[in-house]
Amino acid sequence: MKKLSFLSFGILVLVFVGFFPLEEAFAAGRVVVYSSNQQAQNDLMATEFEKATGVKCEMVRLMPGVAMKRIKAEGGRPLGDVVMGMGKVFLVNNIDLWEPYKIKEFDKYPDEWKDPNGKWIVHVVHNCVVGYNTGLVTKAEAPKSWHDFLEPKWKDRFAWVNPNNSGSGYVQLTIFLHLFGEDESGWKKVETVLRHAKITEQSSLVYTGVSKGEFHAGLTNEYSSMRYKLSGAPVEVVYPNEGTASTADGAAIIKGAPNMENARKFLDWSCSMDWIKHEAKWLRRPARIDVNFSELMPGMIPTKQIEKIKGYDDAYWIKNQTEILKKCTDVLLRVK
């Protein structure tokens, strides 16, 4: 009888596990992060977080647009806990998908880089720049202006990530629109730039392609091109003479996250100085107001010396993202 009872118990356990996958049954000691950052950085982040907290961290690499599709498809039963490496436009325009939580050092972040209710926070700020391959382009030939990409000589010689897939790609699109205008004439110029560009589906394909000589130049972020330059790759970085705008590397807790407490721990830790000191080695500028990046990473331009484009209003471009991307898609279908 005892043997039968034990057997019955074993069958019940197997049935239970069959209905509830093992990854859910044993999820209490982990956190699942959807991150668009490079795999090497994701691996380091997972290792350091586990060292600091004892919580197992599973990093799932997804581009922002893909991550948003997955979160929406998961509906009210998310499989992930946190999104990481998201542009501000994604965070703001999908505000209902995030769980409010003010990190422990909330006051260390400027208002422009956080939701007042804690639904999202930007911990790294990237400046949009132009990277070029010094083996293919001389300093005299290199683009010095956003307007330079209107010139026929740049046709099929520079790369740009699809603005539909990337927060940085969208910000670069809005830079052109801000400089050219949103009227018919301005969109015609944007069409010319898109016609000249080699469009990639991932941001990483732009700066890796430039470093390998697959592209002469590319529209990219400061940290990614600077990393290649400082590692000895034939890459140089240009801050366009009209100025630049910043893209965000932000994070949020997914609403209804299955590992909520660990998600909060992850957000606190990822915005703390403990992780920022690691992240600075990747040349990623912290958004925190109490960090002097050029002291943390000698050789990098002080943030105050980077000229921003006059009159650029990111709130406007975020609000009008859907309409602008629709027009951009129509142009891409026509010219590519």
N, C-alpha and C positions, 0 to 999 in steps of 0.2 A: 504493500500500500504506500509505504514511504517512497519507494522507487517510482511508483506511478505518479505520486504528487510532485516529485522532483522533475520528472519528465514533463508533466503538465506545465510546471512553472517555466521550464526551458522553452517550451513551445510558445507560451504567452510572451516571453521576452522577445523571441524571434518575430512574432506577429507585431509586437509593439514597435520594434526597430524597423520593420517593413513599412509601417505607416508613417514613421517619423525618421527621415534620413539621419544617418550618423552625424553628418556635419551640423545638423540642427540640434540633435540630442546632446552633443558635447560642445556647444557653442559658448558656454558661460565664461570660459577663460580666454576668449579671443576677441579681436576686432577685425572687421573686414573693411578695407579702404579701397575705393575706386580712385585710382590716381593716373593722371596723364603724364607724370614725370618720367624721366628716363629710368630704365629698369635697374641700372646700377645704383641710382639714387634711391629708388624704391627699396631695394635690398638693404642698403645701409640704414634707411629709416626704420624698416621693420626690425633689424637687428638691435639698433640703439634703443628703440621704444621697449622692446622685450627686456633688454638689460635694465632699463630704468624702472620698469613697472612690473615685470614678471608676466605681463599679458602677451599672449601669442598674437602677432600681427600678420594678417594675410593681405598682401598688396596685389590688387588686380589692375593691371595696366590697361586703361581705356582712354582713348582720346575724348575730350569734353563732349563733343556732339554724340558720340557713341554712348558715353556714360549717361547722358540725359535720356537717350532713347531707352536704355536698359532700366533706369529708375522709373520712368513712366510706365514701361511695360510690366514692371513688378507690382505696380499699383500700391495698394494698401498693405502688401506683405513683402517689404523689401528684404533682399538677401544681403545687401551691403549696409554698412553703418555710417561711413563717412565718405564724402567726396573731397578730393585733393587735387590741386593744380588746375582749378577752374577760373576762367576769366570772370571779371566783375559782371559782364553782360549776362553770362549764364546764371550767375548767382542771383542777381537782381530780378531778372525776367522769369525766374522759376521759384520765387520766394515762398510759394505755398508748399513746396516740396521739402522744406527744411525745418528742423526742430530748433526752437529758440534755446540758446544757451550762451550765457556770457562767460567767457573764459576768465580764469583767475586774475590775469593781468590785462583785463579789458581796457583799462585807462591808459595803457602804454601804446595804444594804437590810435592814429588820427581818425577823426569822424568820417573822412572821405573813403576810408578803407575798412569800414565795418558797418553792419546793420545796427541801428540804435537798440533793437530788441534782441540782438545776439544771434540772428538767424544765419549770418555768414560773417566771415572775417578774412581779410587779406593779410597774409603774413610775409609775402615777398612781392616786390614791385619790379617789373622789368621795363626797361626803356627800349622803344623800337629803334633799331639802327639798320644800317646796311653793312653786310659783310661781303668781302670780295677776296678772290684767290689771287695772291700776289705773283703766282707763276703764270697767270693768264692775263692779268690786268696790271698796268703800271699805275703808280700813284697819280700821275697826270691824267690818265684815262679814267680813273675810278669815279663813280658817281659821287657827287658832293651835295646833291639836292634831290628832293622827292620829284621835282619836275624833270630831272634828267631822264627818267624812265619813259618819258614821252618821245624821246629821240629814237629814230629808226635803228641806230647802231646797237640798241639794247634788245632788239627783237630776238627771242629764243636764247638769250644769253644770261638771263637772271631768273631766279625761282621765287615763287610766292605761294604760301600755303592757301588752300581754298578757304575763303572767309566763312563758309558755312560750317567748317569743321573745327575751327580754331579761334579762340578768343583773341590771340595776337593777330591772326589774319584779319579778323573783323576790325580791330583797332587800326590796322594799317590801311584798310579800305576807307575808314572814316577820316583818316588823315588826308588821303587824296581828295575826298569829297569836301573836307573843310577848306583845303587849299584851292581846289578847282571850282567849288560851288555845286549846289544841288540842282541847278537848272539843267536844261537840255545840253548846253555847252559843256557844263562840268561833267555830266555823265558820259558825254562823247569822249572826253579826255580819259576818264576812268576806263572806258571801253578800249581805248588805245593802249593803256598800260596793261590791261588784262590780255589783250591780243599779243602784246610783246612778251608776256611772262610765260614761264614754264610753271604750270599749276601742279602742286603736289597735294596729296591728301593728308599728310602729317607734317607738323612743324619741324620735326627732327630731320626729315628728308631734305630740308632747305640747307641747314647749316652743315650737316654731314656731307651733302652734295657739293657745297662750296669748298669744303676742306679737301675733298677728294679730286677736285677739278672737274666734276660733272657739270657744274654751273660756274660761270664767270663771277656772278654775284648773287646775292639773295637778300630779301627783306626778312629780317630776323630779330631776335631779342639780344640785348647786350651780353648777358651772361653766357649764352651758348656759343656765340662767336668768340668772345674773349677767352673762354676756356681753351678753344682750339689754338688761338693765337699764342697764349702764354705757354701752351704745351709744345710749341715749336712748329705747328702746322703752318702752311703758307696762307695765312688768313690775316686780313687787316679789317679794322672796324671804323666805320664812318658815322659820325653824328651829323645828320643832314643840316645844312645851314639855315633852313627855315625853323629849326627846332624839332622836338619830338614829343610824343605822347607816351604814356605808360600803360602797360597791360598788367593785369593782376594775376597773382598765383594765390588763389583763395581756397577756403575750405568751409564745409558746412556739415552738420549732422543730418543724415537723411531722416525724414519724419517717420516715426514708428520703427526706428532702428532696432533690430533684435538684441543687440548688445549695447544698450543705451549707456550704461555706466562706464563701460570701457571706451565708448565713443567719446564721452566727455573727457576721460583721462587722456585720450589721444589728442584731442583738440587743445587741451591745456598744455600738454608736453610739446606739441608741434609749434606752438607760439611762444615757447619759453626760451630763455637765453641758452639753456643746455643744448637744445637742438639748433638754434640759430648759429652757434659757434661752429657746429659741424657743417651746416648748410652754407655758411659764408665761404667755405673752402671750394664750393662749386661756383663762387662768384655771384651768388644770388643776393640782391640787395634786400635787407630786411625793411619791412614797412614800419617797424617800431620807431617811436620818436626818440628813444633813449639810446640809439645805436649810431655811432659814427663809423660808417662802413669803410671809408678810406683808411681809418686807423686799424680796423679789424683786418682789412685786406689791402696792405700797401701796394700801390701801383694802379689801383682803381680810382677813377675820377670821383672826387667828392660829389655827392648828390646835388649840392647847391650850385655846382658849376655846370650842370647839364641844363641847357636852355630848353624850355618847353615852348610849344607852338602857341603863339598869342591867340587868345579867344577860343581855344579848343574847349568844348563843353561835353565831358563824357556822359553826363546825365541825359543830354539831348540824344546822343547817339544810342545809348542804351534803350531809351524809351521808344525809339523808332527802328529798332533792330529788325523786326519782322518785315516791315515794308522795304527797308534798304537791302536786306538779303534777298528778297524776292526779285528786286530789280537786278541785283548782282547775278543771281542765278539765270535770269533771262539773258543777260549779256553773255555769260559763260556758255550757255547753250548755243548762242549765235556765233561766237568766235572760236570755240574750241571743238 
